[in-house]
């Protein structure tokens, strides 16, 4: 008896027919569309990651500007 993987349980709970197809080795009729969807999700994930990194960089630059302004302001007062 082979072990049952967590992904199999997940597939079964989501769609019993998909699990059955997987067990019988029947491939999906829309493999090309699935591959395109996977690629689209990968590209979207990359763009979300890049936007997060750019936001972090913007906040770091804003903080640096505020620190430099505070240093400049305190030196000109003294």
N, C-alpha and C positions, 0 to 999 in steps of 0.2 A: 504494500500500500504506500503510495507516494504522499509526501507532506502537502498540505494545502497552504498556499501562499496568501498573504493578506490582500494582494492585488486581485486574486481570484474571488475572494469573499466580497471585495468592493465591487467588482464587475457583476457578480451574482446579485448583490443587493440593489445595484443600480438598474440592471436589465438582465433578467434571467435568460432571455433569448440570445443576447450578446455573449453571455457566459457559455451557453450551449454551443453557439457557433465557434467560439474559441476552443472549446474542448474537442470539437469535431474537426478542427483545422480548416474550417471554411473561411476564406478571406473575404473581406468586405468588397462590395462592388464599387465603392467610391474611394479607393485607395489614393488616387491622385488628389481628390478634394481634401482628404484628411491630411495629406502631406502639405498641401498649400495652407491649410488652416494651422498646422503645426509651425510652419515657417512664419506665418503672419503673427502668431502669438510670440514666437521668439523675437521677431523684429520689434514688436510692441514692448516686450519686456526690456529689450536693450534701450529703447527710447525712454522708458520710464526710469531706468537706471541712470542714463545720461542726464536727464532732467533733474533727478535728485542730486547728482554730483554738482551740476551747475548751480542749483539752489544753495548747496553747502558752500560752494566757492563764493557766491554772492554775499552770503551772510558773513563769511570770513573777511571778505574785502570791506564790508560795511563796518565790522568790528575794528579792523585795522584803521580805517579812516576815522572812526570815533576816537580811538586811542591817540592817533596822531594829532587830531584836533584838540583833544584834552591837554596833551603835552604842549602844543603850541600856545593854547590859551593860558595855561598856567605860567609859562615862561614869559609871555608878554605882560602878564599882570605883575610879576615880580620884577 
